[in-house]
Amino acid sequence: MALSLGRNSSPLVTAIGAAVALVAIVGTQVLGWEWGSGQLVPTIIGVVVAVIAVFVMLTRR
């Protein structure tokens, strides 16, 4: 999942994106997380990230 905010992206948004990517990589490779597998933690993380992405998109309009 890639979210490009252009040249105006803040360091905080960049740090959040990097943290999400790291959690996704560790979760899938080490913990065996899969989207839609019925596991609660990956689903909650996905929903939270989606909400944050929508919030950032709306505040930048």
N, C-alpha and C positions, 0 to 999 in steps of 0.2 A: 504494500500500500504506500503510494507516494503522494505527498501533499506539497505542492509547490506554491509558496507564498511570495515569490519574487524577491526583489532586492530589499523590500521593506520589512522582511521578517525579523522579529526581535530575537535576541539570543535565548530568551526564555522559551519561545516556540521551538527554536532549533534544538534546545536541550530536551524538551519534552518529546520531540520526534525521535531523537537519538535514544532516549530511554525506552520509548515504546518499541523501537526496532530491536534493541538489546533484549528486552523481555520476550519479544516474539521469537527471536532466534533461540534463546536459552529454553524457552517454554517448549518449542517444537522439537529441538534437537536433544535436550537433556531430560525434560520432564514428560515427553510424549504427548504434549497437548495437540489437539486437532480441532479445527473449527467445525462445529456441528456434531461433535462427538458426544454431546450430552453432559460434558464436564462443566461444572459451574464456574470455575475460576477463569478459563479462557473466554467464556461468554461474557462474564462481567467486565473483564478487561476490554474486550471488543466494544461493548456498549459504551463504556466510559470514554474510550478513545473517540468513538463516533460522535458522542455528545460534545466533546472538547473541540473536535474538528469543525462541527457545525457552528459552535459558539465563536471560534476564531474567524470563520468565514463571514458570519453575520456582523461581527464587530469591525471588520475591515472594509465593509461596504460603505 
